[in-house]
Amino acid sequence: MVLRFVPRVLLCLLCLLALPVGCSGTDESSVPPWADGMATVREADLPAEARDTLALIDRGGPFPYERDGSVFGNFERLLPTRERGYYREYTVRTPGSPDRGARRIVTGRGGETYYTDDHYDSFRAVLR
C-alpha cells in the first residue's frame, strides 16, 4: 500500500513544480492591480515607436499628430469603465503607413498605460 502511495505523491510534486508561474511571462508581483487579468507587455518589449510615444507623453509633448492627447471614449469597453475624459489616446507612428495607422497608447488618469496595435480590437497593459 505504501509503495502505491509514494509514486503518486512524487507525481503530484512534479506536477506542481512544472506549473507556470504566470501566463503573461511576468512576475505576478510586478503586475499593478489595474492590469490584473489583462494581457501585459513590458515597456522594453514594445516597438521602438511606442517607446518614443511614451517618452513624449512623459515629457508632455509636443505631439506629432493633432489628435494626440484627445479623449479616448472606450466605446469597445475593453478597458475598465470610467467617466468620460478619464482616458487619453496617443498615436504610435507606423512606418510606411500613409495615415495614423492602427497603433495607439491609451493612458488613464490613475497612471494606467495600455497599448493596442490593432486599432482598439485588443489592449495590453504596459508594465513600466
C-alpha positions, 0 to 999 in steps of 0.5 A: 500500500505504501509503495502505491502511495509514494509514486503518486505523491512524487507525481503530484510534486512534479506536477506542481513544480512544472506549473507556470508561474504566470501566463503573461511571462511576468512576475505576478508581483510586478503586475499593478492591480489595474492590469490584473487579468489583462494581457501585459507587455513590458515597456522594453518589449514594445516597438521602438515607436511606442517607446518614443510615444511614451517618452513624449507623453512623459515629457508632455509633448509636443505631439506629432499628430493633432489628435494626440492627447484627445479623449479616448471614449472606450466605446469597445469597453475593453478597458475598465469603465470610467467617466468620460475624459478619464482616458487619453489616446496617443498615436504610435507612428507606423512606418510606411503607413500613409495615415495614423495607422492602427497603433495607439497608447491609451493612458488613464488618469490613475497612471494606467498605460495600455497599448493596442496595435490593432486599432482598439480590437485588443489592449495590453497593459504596459508594465513600466 
